Amino acid sequence: MKKTAIIQTILFLLFAALRISDCSASNGNTGTSSAQFLKLGLGGRALAMGGAFVGLADDVTAIFWNPAGLASLDHPELCYMHRSVFQDVSFEYAAYAQTVGGIGIMGGSIACLHMDPLTGRDESGELTSGFTSNDIAVAVGCALETQSNILLGASIKYVDERIEAYDAHALAFDIGWLYRTPLGKLQLGGTIQNLGQDIKFVSESYELPRLLKLGAAYSDSLGGSPINAVLDIFIPSDNKKSLRLGAEYVHRNLIAARMGYNGSSDLGSSSRLSFGIGLMVTMIYSYRLDYCYLPQGALGESHTISLLVHFQ
């Protein structure tokens, strides 16, 4: 009966997600927000699973995906990521979290999207001096676990965008929750991201890309090896709703195989699939090296590599 209830719950969530995705063919707010880099996923593990991580969120990258997930950490964790987004655009990320007595789990992160110098031209097309562009988000988050198997978390972040001599900044908030259901292996979660100030360039103000995410994660084992199946629904303020799916198999806690589906990509059908691997080594501390390969259609390929250190 218990397994039947789990299967029925997962099928219901999948059906609901597909209905939401199908019913959102268009959105009149497309292209109306700034700071789009806040929607880029991060971490080789989560990206390889299609960016479906809201219902799982069990490592330090939860600061980005769902701050409530920080409460699941039992030891300090450190993560660094380098992502080659496409062509000359790169995304760097670093995060750290640990228990703070009397408060819960606290963490901090910094994300930076940057590109190679660009060639400047004036209104007549003549060459001018080169210029650069970069976006930065610095976040601090906190989470705790209640006595009802509910994890709660929130984060505040400072967002800064720069292009040539122009600069814009804003403060934003994320809030999230996770629920460890009585079914044991099923966990549900949700988060609302980028609430807060509009970001202003010169005299024009733009909303941040506000985002509601709902997720479910089913964790079990196969022959003694952990497996995870994840499903997320993304509901952005500036685009159509989408579905994300991911799966992970960890062979005896040594090597992981992952794949995912991202329904929000509009770069062609191949760009909706992602693949990745992970390698785990335990010495003084536990180390996990994650890689994700993501086709980007006409823009080429995206490669992500990240290293997570679990201090135990």
C-alpha positions as CSV (number, residue, x, y, z in Angstrom):
1,M,0.0,0.0,0.0
2,K,2.8,2.4,0.9
3,K,4.6,1.8,-2.5
4,T,1.2,2.3,-4.3
5,A,0.7,5.6,-2.5
6,I,4.2,6.7,-3.6
7,I,3.6,5.8,-7.2
8,Q,0.2,7.5,-7.3
9,T,1.7,10.7,-5.8
10,I,4.5,10.8,-8.3
11,L,2.1,10.2,-11.2
12,F,-0.2,12.9,-10.0
13,L,2.7,15.4,-9.7
14,L,3.9,14.4,-13.2
15,F,0.4,14.8,-14.7
16,A,-0.1,18.2,-13.0
17,A,3.3,19.4,-14.2
18,L,2.5,18.4,-17.8
19,R,-0.9,20.1,-17.7
20,I,0.7,23.3,-16.4
21,S,3.4,23.2,-19.0
22,D,0.9,22.6,-21.8
23,C,-1.4,25.3,-20.7
24,S,1.3,28.0,-20.8
25,A,2.2,28.3,-24.4
26,S,2.8,32.0,-24.2
27,N,3.4,34.8,-21.7
28,G,2.8,38.5,-22.4
29,N,5.6,39.4,-20.0
30,T,8.4,37.8,-22.0
31,G,11.5,39.9,-22.0
32,T,10.3,42.4,-19.4
33,S,12.8,41.7,-16.7
34,S,16.5,42.3,-16.2
35,A,19.3,40.4,-14.4
36,Q,18.6,37.3,-16.5
37,F,21.8,35.7,-15.1
38,L,19.8,35.0,-11.9
39,K,17.9,32.3,-13.9
40,L,21.0,30.4,-15.0
41,G,21.5,27.2,-13.1
42,L,24.6,26.2,-11.3
43,G,26.5,23.2,-10.0
44,G,27.5,20.3,-12.2
45,R,25.2,17.9,-10.3
46,A,22.0,19.9,-10.5
47,L,22.5,21.0,-14.1
48,A,23.1,17.4,-15.2
49,M,19.7,16.6,-13.8
50,G,18.0,19.2,-16.0
51,G,18.1,21.9,-13.3
52,A,15.5,20.0,-11.3
53,F,16.8,20.4,-7.8
54,V,14.2,22.3,-5.8
55,G,12.7,19.1,-4.2
56,L,16.1,17.6,-3.4
57,A,18.4,20.5,-2.6
58,D,20.7,18.4,-0.3
59,D,24.0,20.2,-0.7
60,V,25.5,23.7,-0.3
61,T,24.2,24.8,-3.7
62,A,20.7,24.9,-2.1
63,I,21.5,28.6,-1.4
64,F,20.7,29.1,-5.0
65,W,18.1,26.3,-5.7
66,N,16.1,26.3,-2.5
67,P,17.5,27.8,0.7
68,A,15.5,25.4,2.9
69,G,17.8,22.7,1.7
70,L,20.7,24.1,3.8
71,A,19.0,22.6,6.8
72,S,19.7,19.1,5.5
73,L,23.5,19.6,5.8
74,D,25.1,17.7,8.7
75,H,28.6,19.1,8.2
76,P,30.1,22.2,6.7
77,E,30.3,22.2,2.9
78,L,32.3,24.2,0.3
79,C,31.6,24.4,-3.4
80,Y,33.3,26.0,-6.4
81,M,31.9,25.9,-10.0
82,H,33.1,27.0,-13.4
83,R,30.5,27.0,-16.2
84,S,31.3,27.8,-19.8
85,V,27.8,29.1,-20.8
86,F,28.5,29.6,-24.5
87,Q,31.1,31.2,-26.7
88,D,33.0,33.8,-24.6
89,V,30.6,33.8,-21.6
90,S,31.6,32.2,-18.4
91,F,29.8,31.7,-15.0
92,E,31.7,31.3,-11.7
93,Y,30.2,30.4,-8.4
94,A,31.5,29.7,-4.9
95,A,29.5,28.8,-1.7
96,Y,30.1,27.8,1.9
97,A,27.7,26.7,4.7
98,Q,27.9,25.5,8.2
99,T,25.9,25.2,11.5
100,V,25.8,28.3,13.6
101,G,24.8,27.6,17.1
102,G,21.3,28.7,18.1
103,I,20.4,29.9,14.6
104,G,20.5,26.9,12.2
105,I,22.6,26.4,9.1
106,M,24.0,29.5,7.5
107,G,25.7,30.0,4.2
108,G,27.0,32.5,1.8
109,S,27.7,32.5,-1.9
110,I,29.0,34.6,-4.8
111,A,28.1,34.2,-8.4
112,C,29.7,36.1,-11.3
113,L,28.8,36.0,-15.0
114,H,31.4,37.6,-17.2
115,M,32.5,37.7,-20.8
116,D,35.6,38.6,-22.8
117,P,36.1,42.2,-23.8
118,L,33.8,43.5,-26.5
119,T,34.5,45.8,-29.4
120,G,32.9,49.2,-29.1
121,R,31.4,51.2,-32.0
122,D,29.8,54.6,-32.2
123,E,26.5,55.5,-33.9
124,S,28.2,55.7,-37.3
125,G,29.8,52.3,-36.9
126,E,33.3,53.5,-36.2
127,L,35.5,51.6,-33.8
128,T,35.8,53.0,-30.3
129,S,37.5,51.7,-27.2
130,G,36.6,48.2,-26.0
131,F,34.4,47.5,-23.0
132,T,33.4,44.7,-20.7
133,S,30.2,43.4,-19.0
134,N,29.7,41.4,-15.9
135,D,26.9,40.5,-13.4
136,I,27.4,39.6,-9.8
137,A,25.1,38.3,-7.1
138,V,26.3,37.9,-3.4
139,A,23.9,36.0,-1.2
140,V,23.6,35.0,2.5
141,G,21.1,32.3,3.6
142,C,19.8,30.6,6.7
143,A,17.7,27.5,7.2
144,L,16.3,25.3,10.0
145,E,14.4,22.1,10.5
146,T,11.1,22.1,12.4
147,Q,9.7,19.2,14.5
148,S,7.2,18.5,11.7
149,N,9.7,17.3,9.1
150,I,9.5,20.7,7.5
151,L,12.6,22.6,6.5
152,L,12.4,26.4,6.1
153,G,15.0,28.7,4.6
154,A,15.5,32.2,3.3
155,S,18.3,34.2,1.7
156,I,19.0,37.8,0.8
157,K,21.2,38.8,-2.1
158,Y,22.8,41.9,-3.6
159,V,22.6,42.0,-7.4
160,D,24.9,44.1,-9.5
161,E,25.0,44.5,-13.3
162,R,27.7,46.5,-15.1
163,I,28.2,47.2,-18.8
164,E,30.9,49.7,-19.9
165,A,30.5,52.7,-17.5
166,Y,26.9,51.9,-16.5
167,D,26.0,50.2,-13.3
168,A,22.8,49.0,-11.7
169,H,22.1,47.2,-8.5
170,A,19.3,45.9,-6.3
171,L,18.4,43.8,-3.2
172,A,16.4,40.6,-3.6
173,F,15.1,37.8,-1.3
174,D,14.4,34.1,-1.8
175,I,12.3,32.0,0.5
176,G,11.9,28.2,0.4
177,W,10.5,25.1,2.1
178,L,11.0,21.3,2.0
179,Y,8.7,18.7,3.4
180,R,9.8,15.2,4.2
181,T,6.6,13.3,3.7
182,P,5.4,10.4,5.8
183,L,6.0,8.2,2.7
184,G,9.7,8.4,3.7
185,K,11.4,8.4,0.3
186,L,9.4,11.2,-1.2
187,Q,10.3,14.9,-0.5
188,L,8.4,17.9,-1.7
189,G,9.6,21.5,-1.9
190,G,9.0,25.0,-3.2
191,T,10.7,28.3,-3.4
192,I,10.0,31.9,-4.5
193,Q,13.0,33.7,-5.9
194,N,14.1,37.3,-6.6
195,L,11.5,39.2,-4.6
196,G,12.5,42.8,-3.9
197,Q,13.7,45.9,-5.6
198,D,13.6,46.7,-9.3
199,I,17.0,47.2,-10.9
200,K,17.6,50.6,-12.6
201,F,19.9,51.4,-15.5
202,V,20.3,55.2,-16.0
203,S,16.6,56.3,-16.0
204,E,14.9,53.0,-16.8
205,S,13.8,50.5,-14.1
206,Y,13.2,46.8,-14.7
207,E,11.8,44.0,-12.5
208,L,14.0,41.2,-11.4
209,P,13.0,37.8,-12.9
210,R,10.7,36.6,-10.2
211,L,10.3,32.9,-10.1
212,L,8.1,30.3,-8.4
213,K,9.4,26.7,-8.3
214,L,7.7,23.6,-7.1
215,G,9.6,20.3,-6.9
216,A,9.4,16.6,-5.8
217,A,12.2,14.2,-5.2
218,Y,12.0,10.4,-4.8
219,S,15.1,8.8,-3.2
220,D,15.7,5.0,-3.0
221,S,18.5,2.5,-3.5
222,L,19.2,-0.1,-6.2
223,G,21.4,-3.0,-5.2
224,G,22.7,-0.8,-2.3
225,S,23.4,2.1,-4.6
226,P,21.5,5.4,-4.1
227,I,19.1,6.6,-6.8
228,N,17.2,9.9,-7.1
229,A,14.4,10.9,-9.4
230,V,13.4,14.6,-9.4
231,L,10.7,16.7,-11.0
232,D,10.3,20.5,-10.9
233,I,7.8,23.0,-12.2
234,F,9.2,26.5,-13.0
235,I,6.7,29.4,-13.1
236,P,8.6,32.6,-14.1
237,S,7.2,36.1,-14.1
238,D,8.7,36.8,-17.6
239,N,8.2,33.6,-19.6
240,K,6.0,30.5,-19.9
241,K,5.8,27.8,-17.3
242,S,8.1,24.8,-17.8
243,L,8.8,21.3,-16.6
244,R,12.2,19.9,-15.6
245,L,13.1,16.2,-14.9
246,G,16.2,14.6,-13.6
247,A,17.7,11.2,-12.5
248,E,20.8,10.2,-10.7
249,Y,22.4,6.8,-10.0
250,V,25.3,6.7,-7.6
251,H,27.3,3.4,-7.8
252,R,28.4,2.5,-4.3
253,N,29.1,6.1,-3.5
254,L,32.0,6.2,-5.9
255,I,30.7,7.3,-9.3
256,A,27.4,8.9,-10.3
257,A,25.6,8.9,-13.7
258,R,23.0,11.7,-14.3
259,M,20.7,13.0,-17.0
260,G,17.9,15.5,-17.2
261,Y,15.3,17.3,-19.3
262,N,14.8,21.1,-19.3
263,G,11.5,22.1,-20.9
264,S,12.3,25.8,-20.8
265,S,15.1,25.8,-23.4
266,D,14.2,27.3,-26.8
267,L,17.5,26.4,-28.6
268,G,16.2,23.3,-30.1
269,S,15.1,19.8,-28.9
270,S,18.7,18.6,-28.3
271,S,19.3,21.6,-25.9
272,R,16.6,20.3,-23.5
273,L,18.7,17.2,-22.6
274,S,21.6,17.2,-20.2
275,F,24.1,14.6,-19.1
276,G,26.7,14.4,-16.4
277,I,28.9,12.3,-14.2
278,G,30.2,12.6,-10.6
279,L,33.3,11.2,-8.9
280,M,33.4,10.8,-5.1
281,V,36.6,10.4,-3.1
282,T,37.0,10.3,0.7
283,M,40.3,11.1,2.3
284,I,40.5,13.5,5.3
285,Y,37.3,15.0,3.9
286,S,34.8,13.9,1.3
287,Y,35.3,15.3,-2.2
288,R,32.8,15.3,-5.1
289,L,33.8,16.3,-8.6
290,D,30.8,16.9,-10.9
291,Y,30.6,17.5,-14.7
292,C,27.7,18.4,-16.9
293,Y,27.4,18.5,-20.7
294,L,24.6,20.6,-22.2
295,P,24.1,21.1,-25.9
296,Q,23.1,24.7,-26.8
297,G,21.9,24.4,-30.4
298,A,23.4,27.1,-32.7
299,L,25.3,28.5,-29.7
300,G,27.5,25.5,-29.4
301,E,28.0,23.5,-26.1
302,S,28.0,24.3,-22.5
303,H,30.3,22.6,-20.1
304,T,30.2,22.8,-16.3
305,I,32.6,21.5,-13.7
306,S,32.2,21.9,-10.0
307,L,34.0,20.6,-6.9
308,L,32.2,20.1,-3.5
309,V,34.1,19.5,-0.3
310,H,32.2,17.9,2.6
311,F,34.0,18.5,5.9
312,Q,33.3,15.6,8.3
